[in-house]
Amino acid sequence: MAQDSARPEFWDTRYREGVTPWDAGAVPLRLVEFIEHQEPQRVLIPGCGTGYEVKAFAERGHEVLAIEFSDAAIEAARRALGPLADLVKKADFFAFEAAPFDMVYERAFLCALPRSLWPQWAARVAEVLRPGGRLAGFFYLDDNPRGPPFGTTKGQLARLLAGFELLEDQAIPDSESLPVFKGKEVWQVWKRRL
């Protein structure tokens, strides 16, 4: 089994063996509430996994591109999404080309990446967002050196996202969090500075 979470084989193994503790089987309540107050926009979902959020955005009129580099995850997403399966594309977040997005949605993507890639992740988020665009989603706060999931701190996020302004920061109640993230998850919205 591949041991490097920066490689697709690592995730292929987990999906094929059914070891997916980050998969809630549904759209998080906090995201549903957030989407209800958003005008339709162009949204990127990197590391989309099974893709439940793809449907939530698309059904509310957003133009969605979900990307994933694990073949097994793409297969799972396409099965789950049915007629919306074509919204999921195989791509490397750090290398794909697309017009700028209004929003990047984060859910268990950053914490899946080895920490050594986090500066590249932050630079890439800024690159794919239009000026004034937003990074919105769930962040895993934990200081355990092992992972995935690889936890961060609010201070480390602020340093990574120095070119962004924090607009929202709310703890996620344990009742709305998965066991793997329980008590260590926050919802945040960051706006890319002009």
Backbone as a chain_set.jsonl record, in Angstrom:
{"seq": "MAQDSARPEFWDTRYREGVTPWDAGAVPLRLVEFIEHQEPQRVLIPGCGTGYEVKAFAERGHEVLAIEFSDAAIEAARRALGPLADLVKKADFFAFEAAPFDMVYERAFLCALPRSLWPQWAARVAEVLRPGGRLAGFFYLDDNPRGPPFGTTKGQLARLLAGFELLEDQAIPDSESLPVFKGKEVWQVWKRRL", "coords": {"N": [[0.841, -1.176, 0.0], [0.585, 2.194, -0.87], [2.195, 4.761, 0.932], [2.247, 7.501, 0.903], [0.46, 10.33, 1.115], [0.324, 12.243, -0.817], [0.153, 11.029, -3.182], [-1.839, 9.492, -5.733], [-2.289, 6.72, -5.502], [-2.307, 6.112, -2.801], [-4.814, 7.044, -1.943], [-6.482, 5.656, -3.687], [-6.246, 3.023, -2.702], [-7.458, 3.283, -0.16], [-10.127, 4.042, -0.819], [-10.915, 1.786, -2.313], [-10.741, -0.21, -0.41], [-12.658, 0.595, 1.342], [-12.013, 2.274, 3.455], [-12.726, 5.045, 4.598], [-12.987, 7.311, 6.585], [-13.463, 10.031, 6.518], [-15.631, 10.471, 4.972], [-18.764, 11.587, 5.034], [-21.132, 10.805, 3.947], [-23.063, 12.56, 3.245], [-24.037, 16.019, 2.738], [-22.446, 18.5, 4.648], [-24.2, 20.172, 7.277], [-23.584, 22.869, 7.906], [-22.506, 23.781, 5.489], [-24.741, 23.562, 3.797], [-26.404, 25.538, 4.91], [-24.8, 27.783, 4.392], [-24.644, 27.818, 1.542], [-27.275, 28.427, 0.879], [-27.41, 31.155, 1.103], [-25.926, 32.247, -0.913], [-25.219, 33.823, -4.009], [-25.402, 32.436, -7.318], [-22.321, 31.156, -8.483], [-18.959, 30.586, -9.745], [-17.474, 27.649, -8.823], [-14.847, 25.803, -7.339], [-14.052, 22.54, -6.351], [-11.628, 21.019, -4.869], [-10.041, 17.805, -4.568], [-12.392, 16.227, -4.284], [-13.466, 13.824, -3.377], [-16.132, 11.661, -2.651], [-18.036, 13.417, -3.511], [-20.487, 14.657, -2.647], [-21.0, 17.356, -2.085], [-20.765, 18.546, -4.538], [-23.184, 18.131, -5.862], [-24.862, 19.593, -4.142], [-24.008, 22.265, -4.533], [-24.411, 22.506, -7.352], [-27.182, 22.064, -7.65], [-28.163, 24.409, -6.679], [-27.651, 26.252, -8.557], [-24.989, 26.936, -9.048], [-21.933, 27.072, -10.954], [-20.013, 24.378, -11.178], [-16.848, 22.858, -10.708], [-15.406, 19.918, -9.956], [-12.521, 18.37, -8.787], [-10.296, 15.594, -8.774], [-7.674, 13.306, -8.04], [-7.49, 10.644, -7.629], [-8.336, 7.62, -9.005], [-10.133, 5.733, -7.943], [-11.63, 7.293, -6.16], [-12.813, 9.053, -7.958], [-14.425, 7.271, -9.385], [-16.202, 6.556, -7.306], [-17.394, 9.051, -6.793], [-18.631, 9.606, -9.234], [-20.491, 7.539, -9.356], [-22.086, 8.252, -7.15], [-23.059, 10.726, -7.961], [-24.506, 10.422, -10.295], [-26.461, 11.772, -12.834], [-24.992, 14.121, -12.704], [-22.382, 13.451, -12.895], [-20.48, 14.216, -14.774], [-19.406, 16.545, -13.84], [-17.239, 16.028, -12.344], [-13.825, 15.842, -12.661], [-10.745, 14.302, -13.636], [-7.848, 15.484, -12.284], [-4.873, 17.217, -11.324], [-4.588, 19.205, -8.596], [-2.498, 21.027, -8.304], [-1.616, 21.519, -10.851], [-3.567, 21.714, -12.916], [-5.361, 23.512, -15.511], [-7.497, 26.294, -15.671], [-10.099, 28.772, -15.967], [-10.268, 31.593, -13.693], [-11.787, 31.105, -10.436], [-14.717, 31.884, -8.448], [-15.039, 30.898, -5.95], [-13.396, 28.616, -3.771], [-13.985, 25.542, -2.413], [-13.381, 23.958, 0.619], [-12.914, 20.858, 2.078], [-11.6, 18.555, 3.952], [-9.426, 18.415, 2.235], [-7.04, 19.987, 2.463], [-6.098, 18.902, 4.928], [-5.539, 16.367, 4.103], [-3.284, 16.545, 2.637], [0.285, 16.223, 2.727], [2.111, 18.109, 5.149], [4.31, 19.439, 4.09], [3.495, 20.289, 1.602], [1.763, 22.365, 2.035], [2.442, 25.219, 1.807], [2.542, 25.409, -1.013], [-0.082, 24.682, -1.566], [-1.51, 26.887, -0.487], [-0.549, 28.988, -2.103], [-1.487, 28.106, -4.55], [-4.284, 28.095, -4.172], [-4.715, 30.867, -3.991], [-3.947, 31.521, -6.556], [-5.856, 30.265, -8.252], [-8.194, 31.508, -7.553], [-10.233, 34.341, -8.271], [-9.432, 37.866, -7.819], [-10.76, 38.985, -4.766], [-12.241, 36.718, -4.542], [-13.413, 33.784, -2.703], [-12.276, 31.465, -0.232], [-13.804, 28.864, 1.208], [-14.888, 26.794, 3.848], [-14.217, 23.779, 5.718], [-11.884, 23.312, 8.291], [-9.313, 21.465, 9.797], [-8.229, 21.405, 13.013], [-5.502, 20.554, 14.785], [-2.719, 19.356, 16.646], [-1.34, 17.022, 16.367], [1.403, 15.239, 15.173], [1.186, 13.179, 13.37], [-0.526, 11.779, 10.526], [-2.449, 11.197, 7.501], [-5.557, 12.46, 8.94], [-3.872, 15.611, 8.628], [-3.443, 17.966, 10.969], [-3.84, 21.511, 11.586], [-3.199, 24.844, 12.866], [-4.961, 27.789, 13.954], [-3.283, 29.996, 13.808], [-1.272, 29.081, 12.075], [-2.775, 28.702, 9.744], [-3.495, 31.374, 9.247], [-0.986, 32.443, 8.637], [-0.34, 30.942, 6.337], [-2.355, 31.827, 4.665], [-1.845, 34.525, 4.15], [-2.378, 36.424, 2.207], [-5.066, 36.751, 2.323], [-8.238, 37.706, 3.79], [-9.784, 36.95, 6.829], [-13.121, 36.154, 7.085], [-15.168, 34.68, 8.307], [-15.373, 32.565, 11.169], [-16.048, 29.795, 12.799], [-16.673, 27.384, 15.279], [-17.354, 23.919, 14.788], [-20.101, 22.138, 15.896], [-19.884, 19.153, 17.883], [-21.911, 17.35, 17.299], [-22.32, 17.71, 14.605], [-20.081, 16.919, 13.358], [-17.736, 14.583, 11.951], [-16.527, 11.52, 13.472], [-13.678, 11.341, 13.143], [-12.908, 13.995, 12.972], [-14.038, 15.238, 15.134], [-14.582, 17.748, 17.54], [-12.469, 19.23, 16.684], [-12.771, 20.792, 14.473], [-13.353, 23.543, 12.33], [-15.406, 26.011, 10.754], [-14.571, 28.155, 8.213], [-14.326, 31.223, 6.366], [-12.504, 32.754, 3.924], [-11.37, 35.656, 2.296], [-9.892, 36.477, -0.737], [-7.496, 38.941, -1.018], [-7.407, 41.936, -2.973]], "CA": [[0.0, 0.0, 0.0], [1.327, 3.451, -0.899], [2.117, 5.443, 2.223], [2.4, 8.929, 0.676], [-0.869, 10.874, 0.815], [0.415, 13.131, -1.974], [0.078, 10.187, -4.373], [-3.186, 8.951, -5.928], [-2.39, 5.322, -5.092], [-2.637, 6.116, -1.373], [-6.267, 7.223, -1.823], [-7.125, 4.533, -4.385], [-6.283, 1.901, -1.766], [-8.449, 3.555, 0.886], [-11.477, 3.956, -1.39], [-11.217, 0.414, -2.72], [-10.891, -1.016, 0.806], [-13.734, 1.154, 2.156], [-11.453, 2.969, 4.626], [-12.971, 6.457, 4.281], [-13.631, 7.923, 7.743], [-13.764, 11.432, 6.227], [-16.814, 10.497, 4.115], [-19.958, 11.712, 5.874], [-22.303, 10.252, 3.269], [-24.03, 13.637, 3.065], [-23.49, 17.38, 2.735], [-22.454, 19.073, 5.999], [-25.258, 21.147, 7.543], [-23.051, 24.238, 7.829], [-22.394, 24.143, 4.08], [-26.096, 23.765, 3.281], [-26.827, 26.872, 5.367], [-23.981, 28.771, 3.687], [-25.025, 27.874, 0.123], [-28.595, 29.05, 0.759], [-27.266, 32.613, 1.097], [-24.954, 32.617, -1.937], [-25.622, 33.963, -5.404], [-24.679, 31.467, -8.136], [-20.967, 31.545, -8.849], [-18.074, 29.536, -10.26], [-16.929, 27.0, -7.628], [-13.916, 24.686, -7.479], [-13.981, 21.624, -5.211], [-10.468, 20.144, -5.045], [-10.07, 16.612, -3.729], [-13.832, 16.171, -4.002], [-13.906, 12.566, -2.781], [-17.379, 11.094, -3.185], [-18.666, 14.499, -4.259], [-21.837, 15.075, -2.242], [-21.093, 18.812, -2.139], [-20.917, 18.92, -5.943], [-24.633, 18.175, -6.113], [-25.442, 20.69, -3.359], [-23.726, 23.52, -5.243], [-25.013, 22.496, -8.681], [-28.643, 22.193, -7.545], [-28.495, 25.792, -6.336], [-27.325, 27.104, -9.688], [-23.569, 27.26, -9.167], [-21.136, 26.382, -11.958], [-19.103, 23.618, -10.319], [-15.838, 21.935, -11.2], [-14.834, 19.11, -8.882], [-11.367, 17.643, -9.295], [-9.799, 14.509, -7.93], [-6.619, 12.596, -8.767], [-7.619, 9.22, -7.327], [-9.327, 6.966, -9.874], [-11.174, 5.096, -7.123], [-12.504, 8.361, -5.654], [-13.594, 9.533, -9.101], [-15.462, 6.26, -9.617], [-17.201, 6.69, -6.236], [-18.121, 10.312, -7.004], [-19.503, 9.491, -10.417], [-21.633, 6.686, -8.956], [-22.943, 9.013, -6.227], [-23.629, 11.918, -8.597], [-25.411, 10.068, -11.396], [-26.483, 12.677, -13.985], [-24.027, 15.212, -12.518], [-21.06, 12.82, -12.853], [-19.52, 14.894, -15.643], [-18.835, 17.696, -13.129], [-16.017, 15.553, -11.688], [-12.748, 15.638, -13.627], [-9.459, 13.865, -13.108], [-6.884, 16.57, -12.41], [-3.967, 17.514, -10.22], [-4.864, 20.558, -8.114], [-1.33, 21.89, -8.447], [-1.188, 21.65, -12.24], [-4.625, 21.843, -13.92], [-5.593, 24.858, -16.009], [-8.906, 26.693, -15.741], [-10.349, 30.192, -15.703], [-10.378, 31.827, -12.24], [-13.018, 30.747, -9.738], [-15.225, 32.814, -7.435], [-14.935, 30.235, -4.649], [-12.81, 27.291, -3.601], [-14.58, 24.891, -1.247], [-12.43, 23.101, 1.336], [-13.39, 19.859, 3.035], [-10.68, 17.42, 4.098], [-8.387, 18.404, 1.217], [-5.794, 20.464, 3.072], [-5.624, 17.964, 5.951], [-5.09, 15.149, 3.431], [-1.973, 16.81, 2.038], [1.423, 16.329, 3.646], [2.347, 19.506, 5.531], [5.327, 20.043, 3.216], [2.822, 20.858, 0.434], [0.828, 23.429, 2.406], [2.726, 26.508, 1.172], [2.123, 25.313, -2.407], [-1.553, 24.688, -1.563], [-1.966, 28.265, -0.261], [-0.236, 29.763, -3.312], [-2.363, 27.642, -5.631], [-5.626, 28.61, -3.901], [-4.712, 32.277, -4.392], [-3.802, 31.575, -8.01], [-7.08, 29.852, -8.965], [-9.295, 32.408, -7.18], [-10.184, 35.711, -8.774], [-9.322, 38.827, -6.724], [-12.028, 39.095, -4.052], [-12.849, 35.395, -4.426], [-13.388, 33.252, -1.34], [-11.976, 30.099, 0.183], [-14.79, 28.6, 2.256], [-15.022, 25.395, 4.175], [-13.923, 23.188, 7.013], [-10.458, 23.157, 8.55], [-9.047, 20.536, 10.898], [-7.262, 21.976, 13.944], [-4.924, 19.521, 15.638], [-1.262, 19.45, 16.629], [-0.761, 15.687, 16.253], [2.303, 15.239, 14.025], [0.857, 12.093, 12.443], [-1.704, 11.96, 9.684], [-3.597, 12.075, 7.527], [-5.561, 13.883, 8.625], [-2.829, 16.463, 9.177], [-4.084, 19.148, 11.533], [-3.156, 22.795, 11.576], [-3.651, 25.764, 13.905], [-5.478, 29.028, 13.367], [-2.135, 30.836, 13.501], [-0.617, 28.569, 10.871], [-3.653, 29.036, 8.617], [-3.375, 32.817, 8.983], [0.292, 32.657, 7.949], [-0.463, 30.377, 4.991], [-3.316, 32.617, 3.896], [-1.507, 35.928, 4.431], [-2.986, 37.266, 1.185], [-6.519, 36.635, 2.479], [-8.869, 38.265, 4.988], [-10.713, 36.009, 7.446], [-14.458, 36.734, 7.204], [-15.972, 33.876, 9.227], [-14.619, 31.568, 11.927], [-17.005, 29.198, 13.725], [-16.459, 25.983, 15.661], [-18.401, 22.991, 14.36], [-20.535, 21.319, 17.032], [-19.565, 17.725, 17.784], [-23.047, 16.633, 16.703], [-22.284, 17.897, 13.154], [-18.742, 16.554, 12.899], [-17.424, 13.162, 11.879], [-15.653, 11.113, 14.575], [-12.27, 11.624, 12.875], [-12.684, 15.439, 13.116], [-14.834, 15.721, 16.258], [-13.975, 18.665, 18.498], [-11.271, 19.858, 16.12], [-13.134, 21.273, 13.149], [-13.938, 24.88, 12.26], [-15.859, 26.537, 9.458], [-13.97, 29.463, 7.973], [-14.422, 31.819, 5.031], [-11.381, 33.658, 3.685], [-11.517, 36.432, 1.058], [-8.618, 36.848, -1.346], [-7.321, 40.379, -1.15], [-7.25, 42.377, -4.373]], "C": [[0.889, 1.243, 0.0], [1.123, 4.178, 0.425], [2.19, 6.962, 2.1], [1.055, 9.512, 0.253], [-0.851, 11.916, -0.297], [0.299, 12.354, -3.285], [-1.329, 9.588, -4.514], [-3.35, 7.52, -5.43], [-2.772, 5.18, -3.615], [-4.16, 6.156, -1.191], [-7.025, 6.132, -2.554], [-7.292, 3.348, -3.438], [-7.372, 2.111, -0.728], [-9.883, 3.45, 0.352], [-11.836, 2.513, -1.737], [-11.396, -0.516, -1.532], [-11.995, -0.496, 1.725], [-13.253, 1.832, 3.423], [-11.53, 4.47, 4.35], [-13.666, 7.161, 5.456], [-13.973, 9.405, 7.564], [-15.052, 11.581, 5.417], [-18.073, 10.455, 4.981], [-21.197, 11.094, 5.235], [-23.373, 11.291, 2.99], [-23.3, 14.973, 3.045], [-23.545, 17.925, 4.157], [-23.513, 20.179, 6.151], [-24.757, 22.579, 7.396], [-22.902, 24.684, 6.383], [-23.766, 24.392, 3.47], [-26.595, 25.158, 3.659], [-26.081, 27.977, 4.616], [-24.449, 28.941, 2.249], [-26.363, 28.588, -0.055], [-28.518, 30.568, 0.649], [-26.278, 33.103, 0.041], [-25.617, 32.765, -3.301], [-24.846, 32.92, -6.211], [-23.312, 32.007, -8.572], [-20.191, 30.334, -9.339], [-17.289, 28.964, -9.085], [-15.997, 25.853, -8.015], [-13.948, 23.856, -6.202], [-12.794, 20.689, -5.451], [-10.527, 18.952, -4.093], [-11.494, 16.295, -3.32], [-14.301, 14.867, -3.375], [-15.167, 12.06, -3.448], [-18.298, 12.16, -3.786], [-20.057, 14.945, -3.852], [-22.038, 16.579, -2.39], [-21.25, 19.318, -3.57], [-22.397, 19.107, -6.256], [-25.277, 19.346, -5.379], [-25.213, 22.035, -4.044], [-24.471, 23.577, -6.57], [-26.526, 22.694, -8.617], [-29.084, 23.599, -7.175], [-27.967, 26.773, -7.37], [-25.87, 27.494, -9.845], [-22.939, 26.475, -10.312], [-20.002, 25.694, -11.201], [-18.105, 22.816, -11.15], [-15.272, 21.232, -9.982], [-13.675, 18.334, -9.477], [-10.871, 16.644, -8.253], [-8.699, 13.814, -8.714], [-6.613, 11.098, -8.485], [-8.712, 8.616, -8.206], [-10.461, 6.347, -9.066], [-12.135, 6.136, -6.55], [-13.382, 8.909, -6.772], [-14.726, 8.556, -9.405], [-16.572, 6.377, -8.574], [-18.035, 7.946, -6.437], [-19.086, 10.19, -8.174], [-20.697, 8.589, -10.147], [-22.612, 7.493, -8.101], [-23.683, 10.148, -6.936], [-24.551, 11.622, -9.771], [-25.345, 11.063, -12.538], [-25.519, 13.869, -13.865], [-22.578, 14.701, -12.535], [-20.025, 13.559, -13.695], [-18.922, 16.154, -15.014], [-17.549, 17.327, -12.396], [-14.986, 15.223, -12.764], [-11.499, 15.121, -12.928], [-8.457, 14.979, -13.363], [-6.051, 16.675, -11.144], [-4.189, 18.968, -9.822], [-3.705, 21.509, -8.396], [-0.949, 22.161, -9.9], [-2.308, 21.915, -13.252], [-4.792, 23.313, -14.336], [-7.084, 25.103, -16.116], [-8.991, 28.201, -15.531], [-10.506, 30.383, -14.197], [-11.773, 31.506, -11.694], [-13.417, 31.859, -8.77], [-15.046, 32.236, -6.033], [-14.19, 28.912, -4.787], [-13.409, 26.725, -2.32], [-13.588, 23.885, -0.677], [-13.158, 22.147, 2.273], [-12.456, 18.661, 2.978], [-9.668, 17.313, 2.958], [-7.051, 18.842, 1.816], [-5.255, 19.438, 4.071], [-5.208, 16.617, 5.367], [-3.686, 15.306, 2.843], [-0.868, 16.765, 3.084], [1.714, 17.812, 3.93], [3.373, 20.197, 4.641], [4.711, 20.689, 1.977], [1.931, 22.05, 0.77], [1.18, 24.798, 1.842], [2.318, 26.523, -0.308], [0.6, 25.344, -2.512], [-2.058, 26.128, -1.441], [-1.717, 29.134, -1.496], [-1.182, 29.389, -4.45], [-3.801, 28.106, -5.423], [-5.716, 30.068, -4.342], [-4.665, 32.419, -5.911], [-5.101, 31.245, -8.731], [-8.297, 30.699, -8.62], [-9.13, 33.76, -7.852], [-9.941, 36.65, -7.594], [-10.693, 39.045, -6.078], [-12.755, 37.769, -3.902], [-12.653, 34.833, -3.028], [-13.0, 31.783, -1.286], [-12.905, 29.83, 1.358], [-14.82, 27.112, 2.562], [-14.572, 25.043, 5.572], [-12.426, 22.949, 7.14], [-10.281, 22.361, 9.833], [-7.912, 21.095, 11.752], [-6.778, 20.897, 14.897], [-3.408, 19.636, 15.54], [-0.58, 18.081, 16.593], [0.146, 15.651, 15.023], [1.97, 14.176, 12.983], [-0.392, 12.436, 11.632], [-1.545, 11.11, 8.427], [-4.7, 11.575, 8.465], [-4.434, 14.627, 9.344], [-3.494, 17.753, 9.664], [-3.198, 20.373, 11.462], [-3.602, 23.593, 12.792], [-4.204, 27.006, 13.219], [-4.337, 29.96, 12.986], [-1.43, 30.393, 12.231], [-1.459, 28.854, 9.634], [-3.523, 30.509, 8.247], [-2.059, 33.12, 8.264], [0.246, 32.122, 6.52], [-1.31, 31.26, 4.088], [-3.102, 34.117, 4.13], [-2.116, 36.884, 3.406], [-4.505, 37.259, 1.216], [-6.962, 37.344, 3.754], [-9.859, 37.235, 5.531], [-12.046, 36.697, 7.687], [-15.324, 36.002, 8.221], [-15.085, 32.84, 9.899], [-15.542, 31.013, 13.004], [-16.638, 27.747, 14.015], [-17.632, 25.151, 15.158], [-18.808, 22.157, 15.563], [-20.206, 19.845, 16.808], [-20.666, 16.938, 17.095], [-23.05, 16.728, 15.175], [-20.953, 17.448, 12.547], [-18.593, 15.037, 12.84], [-16.497, 12.78, 13.027], [-14.179, 11.473, 14.36], [-11.926, 13.108, 13.087], [-13.298, 16.023, 14.381], [-14.026, 16.57, 17.238], [-12.785, 19.44, 17.958], [-11.527, 20.477, 14.749], [-13.75, 22.66, 13.248], [-14.392, 25.164, 10.835], [-15.241, 27.919, 9.327], [-14.228, 29.902, 6.534], [-13.323, 32.875, 4.958], [-11.609, 34.358, 2.337], [-10.133, 36.795, 0.533], [-8.557, 38.361, -1.518], [-7.066, 40.734, -2.617], [-5.792, 42.576, -4.731]], "O": [[1.836, 1.332, 0.781], [0.018, 4.206, 0.969], [2.194, 7.649, 3.121], [0.566, 9.223, -0.839], [-1.905, 12.422, -0.682], [0.341, 12.941, -4.367], [-1.942, 9.216, -3.513], [-4.433, 7.142, -4.982], [-3.473, 4.243, -3.234], [-4.721, 5.404, -0.394], [-8.093, 5.715, -2.106], [-8.361, 2.74, -3.382], [-8.138, 1.189, -0.448], [-10.746, 2.847, 0.989], [-12.956, 2.076, -1.475], [-12.121, -1.507, -1.626], [-12.244, -1.083, 2.778], [-14.018, 1.954, 4.38], [-10.553, 5.09, 3.931], [-14.822, 7.566, 5.328], [-14.701, 9.97, 8.38], [-15.515, 12.7, 5.198], [-18.402, 9.431, 5.579], [-22.203, 10.883, 5.912], [-24.471, 10.95, 2.549], [-22.099, 15.044, 3.303], [-24.583, 17.826, 4.811], [-23.689, 21.01, 5.261], [-25.448, 23.416, 6.815], [-23.148, 25.85, 6.074], [-23.935, 25.339, 2.702], [-27.144, 25.873, 2.821], [-26.675, 28.991, 4.25], [-24.632, 30.064, 1.781], [-26.557, 29.286, -1.051], [-29.452, 31.203, 0.159], [-25.837, 34.252, 0.094], [-26.455, 31.955, -3.697], [-23.736, 32.553, -5.824], [-23.18, 33.163, -8.973], [-20.695, 29.21, -9.347], [-16.535, 29.68, -8.425], [-16.306, 25.045, -8.891], [-13.879, 24.401, -5.101], [-12.927, 19.685, -6.15], [-10.997, 19.069, -2.961], [-11.774, 16.113, -2.135], [-15.428, 14.799, -2.884], [-15.259, 12.034, -4.676], [-19.243, 11.824, -4.5], [-20.751, 15.564, -4.658], [-23.117, 17.029, -2.774], [-21.805, 20.394, -3.792], [-22.803, 20.113, -6.839], [-26.145, 20.02, -5.933], [-26.129, 22.853, -4.124], [-25.098, 24.59, -6.883], [-27.09, 23.414, -9.44], [-30.254, 23.945, -7.339], [-27.847, 27.97, -7.105], [-25.549, 28.316, -10.704], [-23.354, 25.355, -10.609], [-19.129, 26.361, -10.646], [-18.458, 22.188, -12.148], [-14.725, 21.87, -9.083], [-13.808, 17.715, -10.533], [-11.012, 16.833, -7.045], [-8.78, 13.735, -9.94], [-5.804, 10.365, -9.055], [-9.865, 9.043, -8.16], [-11.624, 6.43, -9.463], [-13.336, 5.88, -6.465], [-14.56, 9.196, -6.558], [-15.857, 8.971, -9.655], [-17.752, 6.307, -8.916], [-19.254, 7.912, -6.269], [-20.232, 10.631, -8.091], [-21.793, 8.841, -10.648], [-23.824, 7.422, -8.305], [-24.802, 10.493, -6.557], [-25.304, 12.498, -10.196], [-24.295, 11.205, -13.164], [-25.268, 14.552, -14.859], [-21.654, 15.451, -12.221], [-18.835, 13.54, -13.379], [-18.026, 16.767, -15.595], [-16.849, 18.201, -11.886], [-15.246, 14.424, -13.664], [-11.231, 15.46, -11.775], [-8.235, 15.376, -14.507], [-6.47, 16.278, -10.056], [-3.996, 19.868, -10.64], [-3.928, 22.682, -8.696], [-0.045, 22.957, -10.156], [-2.005, 22.316, -14.375], [-4.412, 24.227, -13.605], [-7.84, 24.251, -16.582], [-8.076, 28.822, -14.991], [-10.844, 29.432, -13.491], [-12.782, 31.621, -12.39], [-12.59, 32.659, -8.334], [-14.919, 32.974, -5.056], [-14.332, 28.194, -5.777], [-13.347, 27.359, -1.266], [-13.028, 23.065, -1.405], [-13.918, 22.568, 3.145], [-12.525, 17.852, 2.053], [-9.108, 16.24, 2.731], [-6.048, 18.14, 1.686], [-4.061, 19.14, 4.055], [-4.59, 15.808, 6.06], [-2.995, 14.321, 2.586], [-1.065, 17.22, 4.211], [1.575, 18.658, 3.047], [3.313, 21.413, 4.458], [5.338, 21.551, 1.36], [1.394, 22.684, -0.138], [0.266, 25.506, 1.418], [1.808, 27.53, -0.801], [0.049, 25.952, -3.429], [-2.932, 26.545, -2.201], [-2.577, 29.923, -1.887], [-1.62, 30.248, -5.215], [-4.474, 28.472, -6.386], [-6.684, 30.461, -4.994], [-5.27, 33.329, -6.477], [-5.422, 31.887, -9.732], [-9.318, 30.627, -9.304], [-8.015, 34.263, -7.987], [-10.22, 36.268, -6.457], [-11.678, 39.265, -6.781], [-13.774, 37.694, -3.215], [-11.834, 35.333, -2.257], [-13.343, 30.984, -2.158], [-12.808, 30.493, 2.391], [-14.781, 26.277, 1.659], [-14.546, 25.877, 6.477], [-11.782, 22.45, 6.217], [-10.997, 22.556, 10.816], [-6.783, 21.241, 11.286], [-7.544, 20.387, 15.715], [-2.871, 19.972, 14.484], [0.635, 17.995, 16.77], [-0.3, 16.0, 13.93], [2.422, 14.261, 11.841], [-1.198, 13.279, 12.025], [-0.57, 10.366, 8.318], [-4.764, 10.38, 8.751], [-4.09, 14.328, 10.487], [-4.034, 18.526, 8.873], [-1.981, 20.284, 11.302], [-4.308, 23.07, 13.654], [-3.942, 27.241, 12.04], [-4.405, 30.64, 11.962], [-1.037, 31.219, 11.408], [-0.919, 29.21, 8.587], [-3.449, 30.851, 7.067], [-2.027, 33.968, 7.373], [0.735, 32.772, 5.596], [-1.02, 31.421, 2.902], [-4.059, 34.874, 4.288], [-2.345, 38.051, 3.723], [-5.159, 37.699, 0.271], [-6.17, 37.554, 4.673], [-10.68, 36.708, 4.781], [-12.113, 37.699, 8.399], [-16.124, 36.624, 8.919], [-14.164, 32.303, 9.284], [-15.794, 31.677, 14.009], [-16.329, 26.98, 13.103], [-18.766, 25.627, 15.111], [-17.956, 21.53, 16.193], [-20.246, 19.355, 15.679], [-20.391, 15.969, 16.387], [-23.705, 15.924, 14.511], [-20.739, 17.592, 11.343], [-19.244, 14.305, 13.586], [-15.75, 13.628, 13.515], [-13.503, 11.871, 15.309], [-10.77, 13.438, 13.353], [-13.092, 17.202, 14.67], [-12.953, 16.179, 17.699], [-12.162, 20.216, 18.683], [-10.599, 20.662, 13.961], [-14.565, 22.928, 14.131], [-13.849, 24.641, 9.862], [-15.372, 28.754, 10.222], [-14.334, 29.085, 5.62], [-13.226, 33.761, 5.807], [-11.996, 33.719, 1.359], [-9.307, 37.349, 1.258], [-9.458, 38.974, -2.092], [-6.568, 39.916, -3.39], [-5.479, 42.944, -5.863]]}, "num_chains": 1, "name": "protein.A"}
